[in-house]
Amino acid sequence: MVAAEAGILTMSTRAPNAPLVAAAPPVNPATSGILLGLGAYLTWGFLPIYMKAIGAVAAPEILANRILWSLLLLLGIIAATRRWAPVAALLRTPRTLAVLALTALLIGINWLVYIWAVNAGFVLETSLGYFVTPLVNVLLGIFVLRERLRPAQTGAVALAAIGVAWLAFAQGGLPWISLVLAFSFSFYGLLRKMAPVDPLTGLLAETALLAPMALFYVAAFGAHRFGADASLDLLLVLSGLVTAAPLLMFAASTKRLRYATVGLLQYVAPTIQFLLAILLYREPLTGAHIATFALIWAGLIVYATDSLAAARRGT
C-alpha cells in the first residue's frame, strides 16, 4: 500500500512532458572499449576449444568454412545496416584493393597455421606466437614506419629475441609455428592500419577475396558432407560468427581506447591459450619453454610498463 501510494505520488508530481522511464546513463567510451576488447581477446583465448571440437575436419576445410560463412555473415550485416556506399567506394580504389588482397593472404596464412597447430597439439606454440606479436610490432615500427625506439622498448625486444633464440637452440630449430603466427598477424595489422578502409568493409573485402579459393577447395577436396553430423554442421556454420565477431569487436575497441590499454589487453588471449595447453591439453612444458616464456614475459612487462608511462606523459 505504501509502495503504491509512493508510486502515485511520484506520478502526480511528474512534469507533464517528462518521460515515464528514466533514460539510461550514457556508456563511457573507455568502458565500452574495454568490454569490446575483452570480448575479442577472450574469444581468441578460448578458440582452441572450439577448433578442437571441429578437429575431425581437415584444417584447410575448416579454414574454407570460416571464410565462406564469415562472408555470408558480413554480407548480412552490410545489407541490414545498408552500408553499401563504403563497399562501392572501395571497388573504385584498386590500390586499396591490392593492399587488402595482401592482408587477406596474410590472415589466411595465419588462420591456416593456427587451426593446424591447435589440432596437431601445438597450442603452447600458438600461445608463444601471440606473446611475441607485440614485440614484432615494435620491430615493424622501427624498420617500416621509421619509429625511434625508447631504451625500454629496445630491452624488451632484446629479451624476446634471446628467448626465441634459446628455444631454437634447445629444440634444434626455429619455433616456426610461433614465428609464422607472430609475423603474419603483425604484418596484417600494419597493412590494415595503413589501408584507408573501415573494419567492416575491409573484413568483407578480405573474405570476398579469399572466397573463390575456399569455394574451390570445398568443391574439389572437401570431405565433410553437411547432413551427416548435425552438431558438427552447426559448429562449422558458427565458425563464421566466431571468426568475424572478435575481429569487429577488436576494431571497435581500438577506436575507444588508448594504445597502451589495447597493448595490455592483447596479453589476455595468449595467457588463456598457455593455461589451456598446460592444464587442459597436458602439452609438455620443457625447461627450454619455461626459459623462453620467462624471457618473453619479462620483455612484455618492460614493454607494458614503458607504454603506460609514455601514455601518462602523453608521448
C-alpha positions in Angstrom: 0.0 0.0 0.0 2.8 2.4 0.9 4.6 1.5 -2.2 1.5 2.0 -4.3 0.9 5.4 -2.7 4.6 6.3 -3.3 4.2 5.4 -6.9 1.0 7.6 -7.3 2.7 10.5 -5.6 5.7 10.2 -7.9 3.5 10.1 -11.0 1.4 13.1 -9.8 4.4 15.3 -9.2 6.0 14.4 -12.5 6.3 17.2 -15.0 3.8 16.9 -17.8 6.3 16.3 -20.6 8.8 14.2 -18.5 9.3 10.6 -19.7 7.8 7.8 -17.7 11.1 5.8 -17.8 14.4 7.5 -16.9 16.9 7.5 -19.7 19.8 5.1 -19.2 23.1 6.9 -18.5 25.5 7.1 -21.5 28.1 4.4 -21.6 31.6 5.6 -21.1 33.6 5.1 -24.3 36.6 3.7 -22.3 34.3 1.2 -20.5 32.7 0.0 -23.8 36.1 -0.2 -25.4 37.5 -2.4 -22.6 34.4 -4.6 -22.7 34.7 -5.0 -26.5 38.4 -5.6 -26.3 37.9 -8.3 -23.6 35.2 -9.9 -25.7 37.6 -10.2 -28.6 40.6 -11.5 -26.6 38.5 -13.9 -24.5 37.1 -15.3 -27.7 40.5 -15.7 -29.2 41.9 -17.1 -25.9 39.3 -19.9 -25.7 39.3 -20.5 -29.5 41.4 -23.7 -29.2 38.5 -25.4 -27.5 36.3 -24.6 -30.5 38.9 -25.6 -33.0 39.4 -29.0 -31.3 35.6 -29.5 -31.3 35.7 -29.4 -35.1 39.1 -31.2 -35.4 37.6 -34.1 -37.3 37.6 -31.8 -40.3 40.9 -31.1 -42.0 42.5 -27.7 -41.3 42.2 -26.3 -44.9 38.5 -27.3 -44.9 37.9 -25.6 -41.6 39.6 -22.5 -43.0 37.4 -22.6 -46.1 34.3 -22.9 -43.9 35.4 -19.9 -41.8 35.9 -17.8 -44.9 32.6 -18.7 -46.6 30.4 -18.5 -43.5 32.1 -15.2 -42.5 31.4 -13.8 -45.9 27.7 -14.6 -45.7 27.5 -13.1 -42.2 29.3 -9.9 -43.2 27.1 -9.5 -46.3 24.1 -9.9 -44.0 25.4 -7.2 -41.7 26.2 -4.8 -44.6 22.7 -5.4 -46.0 21.0 -4.9 -42.7 22.8 -1.7 -42.0 22.7 -0.5 -45.6 26.4 0.2 -45.6 26.9 -0.4 -49.4 28.4 3.1 -50.0 31.8 2.2 -48.4 31.8 -1.0 -50.4 31.2 0.8 -53.7 33.9 3.3 -52.8 36.3 0.5 -52.2 35.6 -1.0 -55.5 36.7 2.2 -57.2 40.1 2.2 -55.5 42.3 -0.5 -57.0 45.3 0.4 -54.8 43.4 -0.2 -51.6 42.0 -3.4 -53.0 45.6 -4.5 -53.8 46.6 -3.9 -50.1 43.5 -5.8 -48.9 44.5 -8.7 -51.2 47.8 -8.9 -49.4 46.1 -8.6 -46.0 43.7 -11.4 -47.0 46.7 -13.6 -47.9 48.4 -12.9 -44.5 45.3 -13.5 -42.4 44.5 -16.7 -44.4 48.0 -18.0 -43.7 47.7 -17.0 -40.0 44.3 -18.8 -39.7 45.5 -21.9 -41.5 48.7 -22.3 -39.4 46.7 -21.7 -36.2 44.0 -24.2 -37.0 46.5 -26.9 -38.0 48.7 -26.2 -34.9 45.9 -26.4 -32.4 44.5 -29.6 -33.8 48.1 -31.1 -34.1 48.7 -30.5 -30.4 50.8 -27.3 -30.5 48.6 -24.9 -28.5 51.7 -23.9 -26.5 53.4 -22.8 -29.7 50.5 -20.7 -30.7 50.5 -19.1 -27.3 54.2 -18.2 -27.7 53.5 -16.8 -31.1 50.9 -14.3 -29.8 53.1 -13.4 -26.9 55.8 -12.5 -29.4 53.4 -10.5 -31.6 53.5 -7.2 -29.7 57.3 -7.1 -29.8 57.3 -7.9 -33.6 55.0 -4.9 -33.9 57.8 -2.8 -32.3 60.3 -4.1 -34.8 58.0 -3.2 -37.7 57.6 0.2 -36.2 61.4 0.6 -36.5 62.1 -0.8 -39.9 58.8 0.1 -41.7 57.4 3.2 -40.0 60.8 4.6 -39.1 59.8 5.0 -35.5 62.5 5.5 -32.8 62.7 3.0 -30.0 62.8 4.1 -26.4 65.6 2.3 -24.4 63.0 0.2 -22.5 61.5 -0.9 -25.8 64.9 -2.0 -27.1 65.4 -4.0 -23.9 62.0 -5.7 -24.3 62.7 -6.7 -27.9 66.2 -8.0 -26.9 64.7 -10.2 -24.1 62.2 -11.7 -26.5 64.8 -12.3 -29.2 67.0 -14.1 -26.6 64.1 -16.2 -25.6 63.3 -17.3 -29.1 67.0 -17.9 -29.9 67.3 -20.1 -26.8 64.2 -22.1 -27.7 65.6 -22.6 -31.3 68.9 -23.7 -29.9 67.3 -26.1 -27.4 64.9 -27.6 -29.9 67.4 -27.7 -32.8 65.3 -25.5 -35.0 63.3 -22.3 -35.1 59.8 -22.4 -33.5 58.3 -21.8 -36.9 54.7 -22.0 -35.8 55.2 -19.2 -33.3 57.1 -17.1 -35.7 54.7 -17.5 -38.6 51.8 -16.6 -36.4 53.6 -13.6 -34.9 54.9 -12.1 -38.2 51.8 -12.8 -40.3 49.5 -11.1 -37.8 51.9 -8.2 -37.2 52.2 -7.5 -40.9 48.4 -7.9 -41.3 47.8 -5.3 -38.5 50.4 -2.9 -40.0 48.9 -3.1 -43.5 45.3 -2.8 -42.2 46.3 0.2 -40.2 47.7 1.8 -43.4 44.7 0.9 -45.6 42.1 3.7 -45.8 39.1 1.4 -45.1 36.8 0.8 -42.2 37.0 -2.5 -40.3 33.7 -4.0 -41.5 34.3 -3.1 -45.2 37.9 -4.3 -45.0 37.0 -7.6 -43.5 34.2 -8.1 -46.1 36.7 -7.4 -48.8 39.3 -9.9 -47.4 36.8 -12.7 -47.0 35.4 -12.0 -50.5 38.9 -12.2 -52.0 39.6 -15.5 -50.2 36.2 -16.9 -51.0 36.9 -18.3 -54.5 39.8 -20.4 -53.2 37.7 -21.5 -50.3 34.8 -22.5 -52.5 37.2 -24.3 -54.9 38.7 -26.3 -52.0 35.4 -27.3 -50.6 34.1 -28.4 -54.0 37.2 -30.2 -55.1 38.6 -31.6 -51.8 36.0 -31.2 -49.1 35.4 -34.4 -47.2 32.7 -33.2 -44.8 29.2 -33.5 -46.1 26.5 -31.5 -44.4 23.7 -33.5 -43.0 25.7 -36.4 -41.7 26.5 -34.8 -38.3 24.2 -32.0 -37.2 26.3 -30.8 -34.3 29.4 -30.6 -36.4 27.4 -28.9 -39.2 26.3 -26.3 -36.7 29.8 -25.7 -35.4 31.1 -25.2 -38.9 28.3 -22.7 -39.7 29.0 -20.8 -36.5 32.7 -20.6 -37.4 31.7 -17.5 -39.5 30.5 -15.8 -36.3 33.4 -17.0 -34.3 35.8 -15.6 -36.9 34.1 -12.2 -37.7 32.8 -11.2 -34.3 36.1 -10.9 -32.4 37.8 -9.0 -35.3 34.9 -6.5 -35.4 34.9 -6.2 -31.6 38.7 -5.6 -31.6 38.5 -3.0 -34.3 35.7 -1.2 -32.4 37.7 -1.3 -29.1 40.8 0.2 -30.7 38.8 3.3 -31.6 37.7 3.8 -28.0 40.9 3.0 -26.0 44.4 4.4 -25.7 47.1 2.3 -27.5 48.7 1.4 -24.1 45.4 -0.1 -22.9 45.0 -2.1 -26.0 48.6 -3.3 -25.6 47.8 -4.7 -22.2 44.5 -6.3 -23.2 46.3 -8.3 -26.0 48.0 -10.5 -23.5 44.7 -12.0 -22.4 44.4 -14.4 -25.3 47.8 -16.0 -25.3 47.7 -16.3 -21.5 44.4 -18.3 -21.7 45.9 -20.4 -24.5 49.0 -21.0 -22.4 46.9 -22.2 -19.5 44.8 -24.4 -21.8 47.8 -26.0 -23.2 49.3 -26.8 -19.8 46.3 -27.5 -17.7 43.7 -28.9 -20.1 45.6 -30.4 -23.0 48.6 -31.5 -20.9 51.1 -30.4 -23.6 54.8 -30.9 -22.4 56.3 -27.8 -20.9 60.1 -28.3 -21.2 62.8 -26.4 -19.5 63.5 -24.6 -22.8 59.9 -23.5 -22.9 60.0 -22.2 -19.3 63.1 -20.2 -20.0 61.7 -18.8 -23.3 58.4 -17.8 -21.8 60.2 -16.3 -18.8 62.3 -14.1 -21.0 59.4 -13.1 -23.2 57.2 -12.3 -20.2 60.0 -10.2 -18.7 60.2 -8.3 -22.0 56.4 -7.8 -22.1 56.4 -6.5 -18.5 59.1 -4.0 -19.5 57.2 -3.1 -22.7 53.9 -2.7 -20.9 55.3 -0.6 -18.1 57.1 1.7 -20.6 53.9 2.0 -22.7 51.9 3.0 -19.7 54.5 5.5 -18.6 54.6 7.0 -22.1 50.8 7.3 -22.2 50.8 9.2 -18.9 53.5 11.5 -20.3 51.5 12.0 -23.5 54.4 10.8 -25.6 
